[in-house]
Amino acid sequence: MTFQNKAQVASWLTYLNQVSLGTPSEVMGVVTSLITGQPLVLLGLGGLNKTRLLKHAAGLVDAKLYFRQFSSDTTLRSLFGRINPAALAQGRMEVLRGGTLLEGEVLIFDEVFNTGGDVLTGLNLALNEKEYVDEGEGVVYKLPVICSWAATNRLPDLSRPEIEAHYDRYILRFEMQDPDASVLRQIVETEGTPEPPETVSREDLLALRAAAGQVKFGLSNLIINLRDSLQSRGIRVSPRRLTQIREATKGVALIHGDTECRPRHLKWVARHATWHTPDDRDSAWQAVDDVFGQPLDSRAVRAELELAVESQRTQVRYFREGRIDAEQLKIQTRDHIRRVEGTVANFRSDTLEPEECQLLEALDTQYRATILGLVKALKEER
């Protein structure tokens, strides 16, 4: 990926984090889906701006958006055409195809699980094969779809086979929650809408997708171990889904500027692509952690770093009391800096998620600055 593309993707992440109520993980999921074409679904209560996030993401690409809010009255034929009332008034039957799913490149299905089983079955066939067969006309229409997303306020009734089949096609799954206080404060205090990044063409997006496809995977043993771990907990992941997890992992690696997939990339995707419902998510996550290791224990990291800071405070006090000289304090300060670096290194792992790596780096910077700040304050006193 060129520097220009890296900057472009970084601007997407920044922009979507600014305009949405989603967490960085949910935004990362949407961008991963956009780049790789792996379908995504957002679940969560109303008012969380799920479709707003998806529409803003769709606006990053110069491609035709097809947005549809589904209901029990939605018919399959209405997705692909509508009757021309003017022609009907003249006694002619004419179907208008413009503005329908036949032209949609980025698809957003809102409350798609509210519709009937025949619609979902037909939709699955159309999206799997990227074509729609109008049996009345005897015509096969090719679909230009490059990305498909869904949003729903409630978990669908997965006891119905046709709903289960459609739900299964969404590889990346996120359950959005009410924002925490810090995010809510930012939303309330932010006025206006940030300027969106410059859009990219469909061709540029597909070139980025091709670049993701060239990222070296090399984690076959881990993905087999992941399947076995999930199965031991009663969670089946189909070979098709494992293949799609592989492709999504390549996209995450590309976003982070890596030319090959690392365990942390696969771990992140697995946490968002292996659970079926929120009820079995904890079990799926435990299966993932069994393979990749437990999540970063930030409290344990902070506890060890605080010991280094407390020891530095003690040495500063000894210096004030004349129990050590400046050279000894310098040596102790250097040792405490090394202790911070060593603590961070001990917790650093190739299986940590990107956010965990960022937290470690932030703690490293914060505690080194605290130790050096104690010495600086001492010099200012003198």
C-alpha positions, 0 to 999 in steps of 0.5 A: 500500500502506498503512502498516499493510500495509507494516509487515505485510509487513516483519514477514513478512520479519523472522519468516521470516528468523529461523525459516529457514535461507534467505538474505534473497533466498530469504525475499524470494522466498517472500513475493513468491510469497505476495503475487503468487501466482506459483509457487515451487520450492526446490531443495537438499539435505536438512536445509535446512528447505525445507518448514519455511520454506514451512510458516511462510510458509503460517502467515502467512495464515488459509488452508487448507494442503494439504501432500503428500509425493509418491512413486512410489506417489502417484496423481492420484485420491488427491490429490483424494479417498480411499475411505471404508473404513467405507462400503466395509466396508458394500459402498458406494463413498464418496469423502471429499473433506475435507482434500484438494487440493480444499480447499487454498488454500496448496499445498506439494508435497514431492518432487513430481517423484518421482511418475508422469507421469500425476499431474504431467500431471493436476496441471498441468491442475488447477492451470492451470485451477483445477479438477479434473474427476472423470470417474467422477462427471462433476463439475467441482470448482473449486480455491480455490488462492491460492499453490503451492510445491514443495520438492525435494532433487534436480533433477528429470529434465527429459528427461521432458516431463511433469516438464519441463512441471510444473517450468516452472510454477514461476516463482521458483526458488532453490537453497538452500545450507548456511548460512554461519558467521554464520547457523549461529551464530545458529541454534545460539545462538537458543533457542525459536521467535520469535512469529509475526506476526498472521495475515491473512485470505485476503481481505486477502492477495488485496487486497494482491495486487490492490494489487500488480497496480496497481503501474505496470510501465513496463519493457517495453523492458527485459524485451524486451532481457532476452529477447533477451539470454537468447536470445543465450545459448541460453536461451528464456523463453516469453511466458507466463513473461515475463508472470509475471516482470512480475507478480512484479516488481510484487510486489517493488516493492510490498514495497519501498513503490514505486508503480512498478517500477524496473529493480532490481526486475526485475533481482532477479526475472530472476535468480531466474526465468530460469535453468532448472537450476543448470548454466545459472544462471551463463549466465542471470545473465550475460545479466541483467547484460548488460542491467542492469549488473554486480553491485555490486563491494563491494571496489571501493567499500571500496577507495575509501572506505578511501582517504578514511579513510587521507587523514583519518588523515594529516590528523589526524597533521599536526594532531598535528605542528602542520602544520595548525591546527584550522580546516584539519582541520575543512575536510579532515574535511568534504571527506573526508565529501563524498568518502565521500558522492560515492563511494557516489553514484557506485556507486549505481544504479537497477539495484542489487538491494535488498541492494546498496542496503542495503550501500551505505547501511551503508558510507556510515554506517560510513565517515562514522562512522570519519572523524568518530571520528578527530576525536572521538578527537583531541578526547578526547586533548586 
